[in-house]
């Protein structure tokens, strides 16, 4: 498999870095909210909160995304570690929803009282967010490998993640609660959906010189 050159000069790299900054800011605000038990920072918009593990997963993904832009061997290796960590948080949480077990990770850092809005178990992010983080981890892992075939796979995964992130946002936009929450069961906060969409767009933009994204954004007739 051929390796690509540095991604520092890629047109979409600036957008990827801006996405990283946004995600770090969002994740930090939410974690401050959990640290000081400030509902206004945990929820930002509405009663559904971004869970602490979701914020940590977004922070880890943001760092991995920024490292893909650096384009160095050390940054690629470090980026894979952060990508794997974010993906593991998502995958383990998703397994809790699917299997029904409690791995003890939901309230590992911050406790949450039972009865939180749209929450199956205290501190547990919803299936949508867990699935999106799992996909993000896989996509970023492939991007950090810096191989054309791997980058293409990462972009395809990122595109799937984009669709998944758009579903709850459309629900919020049109007031269709069934798209972002299952009554009395689980849901996804508005700012979590926005953050996941920004992350997916950052993933697509990070290596816009390679793969399907390059085919769509070039000046060639097929792109038009």
Secondary structure as GFF3:
##gff-version 3
##sequence-region A 1 224
A	DSSP	alpha_helix	13	35	.	.	.	ID=ss1
A	DSSP	alpha_helix	39	43	.	.	.	ID=ss2
A	DSSP	alpha_helix	52	70	.	.	.	ID=ss3
A	DSSP	alpha_helix	73	99	.	.	.	ID=ss4
A	DSSP	alpha_helix	127	144	.	.	.	ID=ss5
A	DSSP	alpha_helix	148	174	.	.	.	ID=ss6
A	DSSP	three_ten_helix	177	179	.	.	.	ID=ss7
A	DSSP	beta_strand	181	182	.	.	.	ID=ss8
A	DSSP	beta_strand	186	187	.	.	.	ID=ss9
A	DSSP	alpha_helix	190	206	.	.	.	ID=ss10
A	DSSP	alpha_helix	211	217	.	.	.	ID=ss11
###
